[in-house]
Amino acid sequence: MCAQARATVMKKRRGPSTDRTGRLKAAYMGHNPTICPERSVLVTQSYKETEALPPVLRQAMAFDKVLSEMPIWIQDGELIVSNIASRPRGAFLFPEYDDSWLKPELDTISTRKGDPWLLSDGDKALIAGCMDYWEGRTLAAFADALTTDEVRQAEKHTFIDIRMGKHGGIGHIAPGIEDVITRGLNALIEEAESHISRLDLANPEDYAKLPFLKAVVIADKAVIKWAGRFAALAREKATAEKDSERKRELERIADTCEWVPANPARSFREALQAVAFVMASVQIESNGVSIGAGRLDQYCYPYYQKDIEEGAITREGALELLECLWLKIAESNRVACEILTFAHNGYPFWIQVPIGGQTPNGYDATNDLSYLLLDVSSNMQLHEPTVSARIHKRTPDRFLLACCEAIKAHGGGHPALFNDEVIIPSQLAYVPGITKEDAYDYCIIGCSEIVFAGKGTEGQPYHAISLGRMLELMLQGRDPATGSPLASGPGDMLQWKTFDDMLQAFRQQAVMWSRIAFMQMLPLIQAHNTYRPCPYLSSLTKDCIARGVSYYNGGARYGNRAVVACIVGIATLANSLAAIRKLVFDDKAITMSQLKHALETDFEDMSANPTGAAIRDMCLRAPKYGNDDPYVDNIAKDCLNILLKELRKHETLPGQRYGATIAPVAAHIPYGLICGATPDGRKKGTPLNDACSPSQGSDVNGPTATIKSVANLEHIDLVQGTIFNMKMHPGPLETSAGMAKWANLIRTYFDLGGWEIQFNVVSADTLREAQAHPEDYKDLVVRVVGYSAFFVELEKVVQDDIIRRTEHGV
């Protein structure tokens, strides 16, 4: 494709609605991700000064110091302000959680392949100067001290991994932004102070609440002071500003920041500014990922409607403000260790903005702001935040088609689509104490996870359970990578005589690894509850102030001490077991020993009879999940149900069962890297299947067959959901008939019981062109798995994985 043709492809895409937001986006794209040292220095100083205080007060006082002294800035043309680091597209570090990984990476983090971060020599010295203090004092150190030898042995097999839970706060929550908008932080401060005044300090239970409630007051006042700093900066800039229009804008920014988030918003602009402040400040407190913005089209709609009716704003003006907010939220980022970038490639932060859906009373909730947010997403072409649309049986066809148009315009999976008809019953069945009204009012965070805004968390950041590794251990009885025998558990495929023997072996593996994975999470629960209770985020979570307890330790209405396991490789597992069943037990085309030898030699032994290549060809031609074939689809379903049954046997609190999701970000790639050859014909070191999607390129019977296979899984039993990727060629979607067929495909998948579906609408040819000419495709966004990323910022192995996915028509 010539340069002119490439320019034509990119020109077809939509862009920001005004020159202002166009300039702001260009400025955003011009910044490289950079590590900012200021938070590390300030937090370390604060913790050194407060060693005698309870952990919750130490965290609040450090939060106050950071917000009081961190650099702040207002860029030219901005209408919505805030910042999460000292420069655009920068990120702070969080040494109080874990910085041990950074010591060996300080000199390489700017040049590493996966998600490199600029770090100047001066900033490097500042960060290094903080490290000695934190040795043995981090959350990770506390959790590691409580970890059992049995779990450590499992971790050596790289079967389960919890690094994300050690590097930052629990997150996976939608803070109570609506409360801040309608009541203001001053109201929350007054509530906390009122509870303090009523405590009987001679009562041990009341006395234990005092540090937490004091910390809430400190933290919430800190955010108000921080907003006041932006007001002062805006006034200072206004005084020096020569352009009269920009001078008025800066003065209005100052007025807005002096009012919110301390007080209830009075306008749409003030509501959006409050959103920006809350989203940034929650991240600055704890670095928790998957912080959702909640149902913005619902809680901001009254302010939008009022301003429109009173003539205070036009629809075009509202769109520009929302685009400014989009860019501000897109600045959110966090620094991860190199090994995590294999699973989370592309600087993801998993910020969701759900739209549509239903009201708490079960009526359609779609409004004009829902449509406006689709326009924002399509116009801005950013990887974050992600718009996700809630779809139900009464969703207007116009809205679903508008979602399809937005997906096509965005190209990179925005909006993802979620099925109310499965998700609401799932929450009612599995969330302890959930009310019908709250279940209908759910919102989406992370990849596919469900929470109730301002009322609780999904739980401890999920850790991945690799079914590819489980399959290897089940086949071999030892770790093929290290040769180490397992401490316990069955193995050795040569002992199986029937298909039922194989399923029984999987069942025994599920029993063992569910228990060990659960045990792995218990130290983290204790560490987070004791040492990082997050008083600010807790104040934005219902019932925490009233109960005098942090949001994860019994304060929140839902999700206290919840934990979630992420299942990786369901299609790889099902395809492999189906191949054994077909080739060994049913057709007797090969023996189990021949298959075992082929796996151990990565299908490359050409002296064997049959050869490794011949056996691999048989394996590749065996039934594959994704083609509406019950022979293999039911194996996937049965194995998933076996695993879920074992996971649910474990509870952190009565009724709070071990949750599960199939939303593994890009973990299928690194888990494939450490996984040997598998009986589905997959070669050693290549990716497992992504999420609950078919293995790359194996779904060959068309999109309807694919959705029927995926819907055959019992999605309703995965309380934190599933991710299903499809890649659509843009050609057939150029006509209204093609769009209608696409919308019907989505409706059909949801009628069959699917949880979520997301699309890349970009041809493989375009992606290959972007690989060859990245300078021409800097803002080409693609859906990776449960998140989107700029395609050219992904590592090649991830790019290739997306290119290899089946390209469907309609």
N, C-alpha and C positions, 0 to 999 in steps of 0.2 A: 504494500500500500504506500503510495507516494505521500509526501508531506502535505500536499493540498488535499488529498483524500482524507488523511487523518484529521486535518483541520475541519473538514466538512462534517465528519462524524462527531467531533466534539462540539461544533457549533449548533448541532441539533438539540443539544441539551439546554435545559432552562437555566436561568441565572438569577441572582439577587434582584429584588423588585425595584430598588432605587440605586442611584449612584453612590449614596452613602454606604449602604450595606455591601455594595460591590467593592468599594475601596477597603472596607473593614475586612471582607473576606480575603482580598488580595494580600492585605497586611498579615492576616492569620497564616495564610499559606506560605508567606515569606519567612516565617520563623521556624527554626529548627528546635526540636525538643531539647531542653536544657535543664540541667540540675541546678537548683538554687540552694545555697548553703544556709541561708538565714535562719530557717526554722530549726535546723540541727543545733546551731549555736545557742539560740534563745531557749529551746527546750532543755538543753543540757545545763545552762546556767540556772534555770528555774528549779530543776530537779536537785541540783547540788544544794540549793538554798532551802529546800523543803523536806529534807530526809526524815524529819521527826513526825511529819504529818501523815494522816491516813491517805491511801492511794487516791481516793476520789478527789480529795482536796488538792493533792499534788497535780493531778491531771487538769483540774479546773484552773489552778493558778498558772500552770504552764500555758494553757490555752489563752488566758488573759494576757500573758506576757507576749506571746506570739502576735496576737491581734493588735496589741498596743504598739509594737515596735517593728513588725514586718514592713518592708517597703510596699507602698500602694501606688497606683498609677491610673490615669485616665487617658485613653488614647484619643487622638484627633477624630472627631465625628461621633464618638460613642454617645449613646443615649441611655444605655443600661450599663451600670458599673459594678465592679467587684474584681478581685483577683485572688487566685489560689496559690500564687507564687510571685516572685519578685520581677518576673518578666513574662511577656506573652508566650504561651505554649511551654512554659516552664513547669517544674514540679519540685515540691519540697521532699525531704527525706524524713523518716519517722524512726529515729534511732531507738526510741523507748520500746518499740515493738521488736525489731531485730535489725541490726546492722552488721552482723557477723559475716554475712554473704558479701558485703561490699568491700571488705578489706582486700581480698585477693583480686577484686575487679576494678579497683580505683584507677589503675593505669590502662585498663582495656575497655572500659565501659563506653568510651567515645568512639571506639573503632570496631566493636564487636559487630557481627553480622545481624543479629536479631535486635531490633529496637535500640539502636545506639543513642546515647545521650551526650550532648556537648557538656564538657566540664573543664573549666579553665584551671590552670595550675594554682592560682590564688584561691579559688573556691575549693579545690581539692585539699589544700592545706588546712583550710578552715574546718572542713568535714573530718579530716584525719585527726585534727586536734580534739575532737569530741569523742573519739571512739574508745579511748582507754576507760573513760568513766563508765561506759555501759557494759563492760565485760561482766557477765554474771548478774546483771540487773535488768535485762530485757524480758519482755513477755515470753519470747522464745526460750530463754534460759529457764524461766520458771516452769514452762510446759515440759521442756526436755527433762528436767529433774524428776518429774512425775511419771515419765514414760517407762513402761515395763520392758523387760528384755524380750519378751515374746513379740511385742510390737516392733522393737528395734530390728529383730530378725526379719520380720515381714517387710520392713522398709528397705532392707538390703536387697530384697528381690525386686525392688522398684515396682511393686504391685500396687501400692497405695501411697499417696503423696498429699501432704497438708501444708506445704510451704506458704500458700496464700494466707492461710489462717494465722500464721506466725508473723507475717510481714506487715500487717495492718489490722485495723479494727474489724469487727464482725461485718459491719455494713449490711448489704442485702436487705435494705429497708427503704421505705418511702417515708421520710419524716413528715410530721404534721404541718405542712406548709399552709394548709387551709386555716389552721388555728392561728398561725402567725399573721396571716392576711386579715382575718376577721376579728381577732382579739388583740394582737400585738404582743411582743415579748414582755412589755411592762405588766400585762395581765398575768403572764406566767410567773414573773418575779413576785408579784403580789400574792399569788396563790401559794408559792413556796414559802414566802415569809409568813403568811397566815398559818400554814401548817407548823412552821417552827414555833410560832407563838403559842400554839396549842399543845405542844409536846410536854408530857410529864417526864422530866429528865431524871426522876427517881425510878421510872419504869425502864428496865433494861431494853425492852423492845423499842420504845420511843427514843431512848438515848442512842440506839444504834442507827436511827434514821437521820440524826442531826448532821453528821458530816456530808451525807449525800445532799440534803436540802440546802445546806450552806453552799455546796459546790454548784448546785443549779443556779443559785442567785449570782454567784461570781461569774459563771460561764455566760449566762444570758445577758448580764450587764456588759460583759466584754464584747459581745456582738453589737450591742447598741453603741458602745464607744467606737468600735471599728467602723460602723456606718457613719458615725459623726466625723471620723477622719476623712472619709470620702467627701462629706459635705464641705468640710473646711478646704480640702484640696480643690474642689470644684469652684468655690468662691474665690480662692486665690487665683485660679486660672481665669475666672471671669474678669477679675480686676485687670489682668494683663492683656485680655483678649481684645483685638482691634476690630474683628468682624462682629457687627451688631447682632446678627442672627445667632452665631455660635455663642456669643456672650449670654444671650437669653437662654439658650439651651443649657449652658453650664449653671446658670442661676437656678434653673428649674431642677437640674440634677441635685444641686445643693439643698433646695427646699424638700425634694423627695427623700433624700438620705437623712435629713434631720427628722423626718416624720416616721418613715418605715426603716427597719422592722419594729421599732419601739412601739408604734401605735397601729391601730387598724387602718388598712388601706382605704383611700377615699376615691380612687380612680383606677382605671385599667393600667395606666403607667405605673402607679405606685404598687399595684398588685404584682406586676412583672418584676419590678425592682426588688420586692420582698422575696420573690422566688430566687432571684440571682444571689441575694445575700445568704439565704438559707442553704442553697445547694453548695456554695463555696465554703461556708463556715463549717458545715457538717464534715466536709472532706478535710479541712484544716485541723479539725479536732483529732481525727483518728485514721485517716487514709483508708477507711472502709470502702471497698469497691461496690459496684451495683447499687448506687444511691439513686433511687427513682424520684422523679419529680411529681409523681402522683397524677391524678386525673385533672390536669391543667385545664382541659376544655370544660370541665364541670365547675371547679371552684373559682375560675377566673371569669366564667361566662356572665355572672350578674354584673360585674364591673364593666365588661365589654358592652353588654346590652344597654346599661345605663348611659355610658358615655356616647354610644351611637345614637340613642334616642334623644339625648340632650344636645347633640351636635358638638360635643367636646372632642370627638375624634371621628375620623372617617375609617372605612374598612381598609383603605390603602395605608392610612397612618398606623392602624393597628398591626397590619402586616409588617410594616417596617420595624415597629417596636419588637415584634416577635422575632424577626430576623436578627435584630441586635441581641436579644436574649439568647437565641440559638448559638451565636458566635461566642457569647460569654460562657455558656455551658460547655461548648466544645473545647474550651481551654482546659477543662478538667483532665488531669492525667496523673499517673503514678509510676514510680520507677520500680521495676521488678528485676530480680536477679536473672542472670543469663539463662539458666536452665528453665525458668518459667516462661521466657520468651518463646521457647519452642511450642508451648501450649497456648500462649496468649500473644501471638505475633500481630503487630500492627498497632501498637499503643492503644489497646482497648480500655475503656473504663465502664462500659455497660450501663449507660444512663438511658433509662426508658421514659417516654412520655406517652402513656396510653390514651387513646381517644375512642369515642363512640361507646358501645356497650349498652348497659341498662342502668336505670336509676335504682336506688335501694328498694323501691317498691315494684321493680320488675318492668318498668316502661322503657321504651327506646330512649336513649339519652343523647342521640346525635343532635348537634346544634351547629350554628354557623361557625362557631370557633373550631369545631371538629374539622370542618372543611378548610378553614383558614390554616390550620396546622399542617394539613396535607400540602397546601401551597408552600408553606415555609420550608418543609422538608425537601420538596421538589426543587425549590428555587436555590436553596443553600448548598445542596450536594455535599453535605458533610458526613463523616463517619459517625459522629456523635453530635447531639443525642439521637436515639432511635425512636421514631414514632412507631407505635404498635396499635393496631386497630382491633378492638373487640367486636366480634361478629356474633349475631344470634339469629334466631329464626325470623324475627320481625325487623331485622336490620333493613333499611330501605335499599332497594336495588341501586338507586342513585348513589348511595354512599359506598357500597361495595365496588361499583364501577369506578367511582372517584378514587378509591384506594388502588385499584388496578392501574388507573392512569398515573397515579403518583408513583407506584412501583416502577412502571415503565419509564417515567420521566427521571426518576432518581437512578434507577439501574442497579443499585447496590443493596436491595433488600429492604427498603423503607417504603411503606410500613410492613412490618411482620404482621401476620393475621392470627388472631387467637379466638378460640371457640368457646363462647359462654356456655353452650349446652353441655359441655363436658367439664369445664373448669369449675363452674358453680357447684354441681353435684359432688365433685371431687373434694372441694373445700368443706362442704357440709358433712361429708362422710369422714374426713380424716383430721380436721382441725379441731382440737378440744375446745368446747364451749362456743363455737362460732354461731352467730345469729344469722338468720336468713338475710336480713338487711345488709349486714356486713359482707356476706358472701356475694350478694349481687353488686356490691360496691367495690369489689376487688380491683387492685391495680397490679401492674406488671413491673418487675425489676429484673436486672441481670439479663440472662438469656431468655428464659421462659418461666421464671419463678413468679409465684403469686404471693402478694402481701396485702395488707389492709392499711391504707395510708394513715400514718400517725397512730397506729394501734399495735404495731409489733413487727417482728423480723421474720424472714424466712428461716433464719438460723445460722449456725456456724458455717462459714464459707465451705462449700462442698469440697470433698476430696474425691479424687477419681478412683474407681475400681475398674481395672483393665480386664475385660473379658478375654482379650487376646493373651495376656499373661496367665490368666486363670486356665485358659484352654491349654496352653503349653504345659503348665504344671499338672493338669489333669491327664494329658497324653503321656507325659514322660515320667512323672513321679519325682522329678528333680528340676532344678532350675537349669535350662539348657545354656543360659548365658554364662553361669559360673560353675556348673557341675555340682553345686551344693544340694544335698538332699534336703527335703522339707523336714522340719521338726515333727510334724504330724500331718495326717491327711493321706488320701488315696492317690493312686496314679498307676501308670503303665497300661497303655492301650492294648498291649498284647494279651492282657487277661480278659478282655471283653469278648463275649461270645454272641451277644445280641445287642440290638439297639437299646433295649431297656437297661442293660448293663452300663451303657454309655451315659444315659440320663441319670442313673443312680450315682455314677462317678461325679457328674456335675453337681448333683444335689449335695453330696458330701463336701465338695469344694465350697459350695455356697454357704453351708453351715459354718465351716471353719473360717472363711474369709469375712463373712458378715460380722462375726464376733470380734475378730481382730481389728477390722476397720472401725467398729464402734469403740473398742478400747482405745484406739489411737486418738479419738476425738475427746475423750474424757479429760485428759490433762489440759487441753486447750480451753474447754469449758471452764475449768477451775481457774486457769490463768486469766482469762478475760473477765470473769466475774469479780475476781479479787483485785487485780492490778490495773485494769483499764475499763472502768465501768461507764465511761463516756457520759458525764452529767449533762452536757448540752443536748446531745441527741436524745438522751432520756427525757429531758424536759419537753421535747417535741413529740413524745410518745404517750398516748393516753394511759392514765392510771399510775404512771411512775411517781409523779409528785404526790398524789393522794396516798400511795402506798409507801412512799419514802424509800424506794428501792430502784436500782438501775434497770434499764429496759430489757436486759437479757437475764437478769438474776431474780426474776419474779415480779418486776414492775409492770411490764407490758401486758396488755390485754391478751395478746396472742404471741406464740412463738418463743416463750421463755425456755431457754436451754435446748432449743430445737437444733438438730443436726441433720445434715443432708448428704447422702452419698450420690456421686455422679457416675453413671454407668457408661462405660466406653466400649464400643465394639460389638454391639448386639448382632449386626448383620454378618460380621466376620465369624462370630461364633456359630450362628445358625447355618450359614453357608458351609462351614467346615463340618459340622455334625451331619448335615444333609449329604455332603460328599462321602463321608465314611459310610453312612447308612446305604447310600445308593451303590457305591463302588465295591464295598467290602461285604456288607450283609445281604443286600438285595440281589445285585447283579453278579456278585463274586468275580468281578473283573480283575481285581488285584487282591492280594492278601494284606492283612494288617501289618505284617513285618515288612512287606515291600513298601507300603505307604510310610511306615515309620522311617525306613532307610532314606526314602526320597525326601522327607522333611528334614532329617538330620544333615543331608547333603545339599539342601536348598534346591532340590530338583536338578542338580547339575551333574550327577553321576551318569555319564553316557555309556559306562561299561555294564551297568546293571541291565537286567532283563525282567520287565520292560525298563527302558531308560528313564532317567529322572524327567527328561523333557516330555516323554510320552505319558508318564503318570500325571505330570502337571497339566497336560492338555486334557486328560480325563477329568481332573479336578475342576478345571475352568469350565468344562462343559456340563458339569453336574448342576442340578437345580439351584437357582439363585433367588434369594429374597429380593422382592421388588418387581416381580413379574406375575403376581396374582396366582401363585402356585402353592396350594395348601401343604404340599410335601415339605417345603422348607419354611413357609410362613408360620405354620403351626409349631415348628421347632423353636422359632424365635419367641413366639408367644409363650410356650410352655416353659422355656428356660427363664424368661423374664419373670414369669409368675413364681417360679421356684425361688429365685433370688429375692424378689420382693417379700415373699412370705418369711424368709429368714431374716431379712433386715428388720421387718416390723416386730420381731420378737424382742427387740431391744428398745428400752425406754429410758430417757433421761429423767423424766418425771412421770407420774401416773397419767397415762393417756397420751403423753408426748412421745410418739413413736419415731423411730429412725425413718426419716423421709428419704425420698429418692427422686432423681431426675435423670433424663437422658439429654443433657445439654452440656457436652464436654468441651466447650470452646473449641480450640484446635488441638486438644490433647490426643486425638486419634493419630496425630503425626508423630509426636515423640514416643508415645506408647508403641506405635508401629516400629519406630527406629530400634527399640530394644527387644522386639519380638521376633522370634525366628519364623521360618516358613510355616504356613498353616494349610490344612487340608482343602481349603477352598481354591488353592492354586496361587495364593498370595506369596510373593517372594519375601525372604528375610529382609527386615529393615524398612519395608515399605509401609505406608499408612494403613491403619485399620479403617473401617468405614466411619464416616462422620455422623455423629448423633444417631438418630434412628433412621437415617437415610440409607438407601441401598449402597452397597460397595460401589466405588467409582466405576461408572461405565457398564455395570452389570445389569441394569434395568433396561431391557431392550424391547419390551412389549408395549411401549407407549405410556403416556402419563396416567391414564385411567387405571391400568394394571398396577402401576407403581403406587398410586394412592390407596388402592385396595389392600395391597400388601402391608403398607405402613399402618393403615387404620386397623388392621387385624390385631395389632398389639392393643392391650387393654390400657389405653392412655389414662383413663379415669383413675387408675390405681397409683399413678405416679403423681403424688400430691404437689410436687414442684415441676411437673411438666416434661415435655419433650420438644425437641427441635427437629424439624424436617426441612431439608434444603431441596429445592428444585431449581434447575437452570433452564430458562426458557429462551429460545431464539427470538430476537425481536421481530423478525420478518412477519410471522403469522399474526402478530399483535398490531399490525398497522391498520387493520380494518375493524369496523364496529362489530362485525360477525365474529372475528377472532377474539375481540375483547369479551364479548358475551359468552363465548365458549370457555374462556379462561375463568370468568366469574362463576360459571356453572361448575367448573372443575373444583373450585374452592368450596362452593356450597356442598358438593357431593362428598368431598373429603370430610367436611365437618359433620354432615349427616351420618357418615359412617363411623364417627367417633374419634376423629383426629383432634389433637390438642392445639397444635400450632403449625403454620406453614409459612415459608419465606422463599423469596425468589431472587435469583440473579437474572436480570434481563439484559444480557450482553452476550455476544457471540464469542466462541472460542477464538475465532480469527482476530477479533478486536483485542482480546486479552493477550494473544501472542504479539500483536503489534505493540501493545503497551510494554511488554517485556523487552522488545527490541528497541523501542523509542520512548523510554520513561519520561523524558523531558516534555513530551507532547501530551502526557496523560497524568499530570501531577494530581488532579482532583478526581480521577476516576475511582469511584467507590465500589467495592464488591462486598457481598455477604460472605464472611468466612465460615462461621458456624452460628453461634448465638450472638454474634456481633458483626459489625461492618468495619472496614478499614480502607484506607487509600491503597489501591492495588500496588502501586509502585513502591510503597513502604514495606510490603510483605517480603519475606524471604522467598527465594525461588521455589523451594520445596513446597511452600504453602500455595504460591501462585500455580504451580503445576498441578497440585491437588484439585484446585478449583477448575482448572482447564479440563482435567480428566473427567469431571462429572458429566453425566449424560445430558445432552442438549435436547430438550423436548420441544415439540410444536404443540398445537392444540387441535 
